[in-house]
Amino acid sequence: MDGLQNSTGISASGMRAQANRLRHVSENIANADTPGYRRKLTTFEMVVESGRETGRIKTGPVELDRSVLEQVFDPSHPLSDENGYHEGSNVSLVVEIADAREAQRSYEANLRVFDQARRMRSSLLELLRRERKKRWT
């Protein structure tokens, strides 16, 4: 039964991590047109307890994408320099949509593992109940 508990914990941590990743992807998409906005990158770390890796993951500190910001020509923009350029963001909607799809699929895979482990645990408990009932009758 301990293995089933571990598998639900591992898959639940994966779901939490992917949900957090999806939140950052959503923030990136929402700020794609914000001047000077740098794309947020999600990192993952292994959870360590008592010096041992547990198999669970968590999101690490948010990192900012340090790639060059796009130079946008818009002389009417209040942030434009004397040549009419200002810094845009380094968010690519194509990359963000791909990241969102990957996070969604990873979340769904973890959900399937979680659900299967839950069903297996329920079946095991039902078998134990039947066995116990047989012994007492």
N, C-alpha and C positions, 0 to 999 in steps of 0.2 A: 504494500500500500504506500510505502514511503516513496517509491519510484513514481507512482502516479501523482503524488503531491508535488514532487520535484518537477515533473513535466508540466503541471498546471502553473507552477510558479515561474518556470522558465518562459512558457508561452505568454503568461500575463505580463511579464517584464518586457517581452518583445512587443506586445500590443501597446503598452505604455510608451515605449521608446518610439515606435512608429507613429503613434498619435502626436507625440511631441514634435517629431520630424515634420509631420504634415502641418502642424501649426506654424512652424517656421517657414515652410514653403508657402503657406497662405499669406503670411506677412510679407514675404518677398514679392509675391504677385501683387498684393495690395499697394506696395510701394514702388512698383516698377517705374512709375513716372515721377517719383520724388527726386528732385535734384540732389546729388551728393549721396544718395542712399547706397550702402554697400550690402550686397547679398549676405544673408545669414547662412552659415553652414552648420549642420548638425553632426556632432561626433558621438560615437558610441564607446562605452567602456564596459569591461567585464566587472561584475560585482564580486568582491572578494570578502569572505568572512573567515575569520580565524586563520588567515594566511592561505586559504584555499579558494580557487575559483569555483563559483557555484553553478555556472552555466547561464545564470541570469545576466541581463545587460541593463544598462541605464544610459541616459544621454549625458554626455560630458558637457563641458563648458561650450557655449555658443562661440563660434569663430566667425569673423568677418572675412569675406572674400576680398583679398588685397589686389585683385586684378585692376587694371587701369579703368578708370571711369570714362564713359563715353563723353566726347565733347559735342555738345548740341549747339547748333547755330540758331539763335533766336535773339536778335538785337532788342526786341521789346521786353524780354524777360528781365525782372529786376536784379537777378544775380549775374547777368551777362557782363563780360569784361568790355573793354573799349573796342575789341574786334567783333563783338556780338556773340561770343561763345560762353557757355556755362557748362559745368559738369553735370552730366545726367547720372543715371544709376548703372550698375554693372549686372543688372538682372536681365536674364534672357528668358522670355516666357516659354520658349520651346524646352529649355533645360528644366525649368520649374515644373512644367506639366509632366515631363518624363519622370522627375523626382517624385511628384505627387502620385503618379501611377505606380511607381515602384514601392513607395511607402504603403499605398493601399493594398497592393498584392501581398506584401510582407505581413501586413496586419491581418489580412484574411487567412493567410497560411497559419499564422499563430492562433487565430481564432478556431480554425479547424482542429488543430492539435489540442487546444484547450477543451473543446467540445468532446472530442473523441476520448480524452483522458477522463473527463467527467462521466461520460457514458460507461466507460470501463469500470470506474470506481463504483458507480451505481450497480452495475451487474455483479461485481464482486461482493458488495454488501448484501445484495439479494441472495446470492448463493450461500453466503455465510448465515443469513437468517434461516434459509431453508434447512441447512445442515444442523443448525442449533435446534430448530423445531423438531427435526427427526430424532435427535438425541434425547429430547425431553419427552417424547411420546412413546 
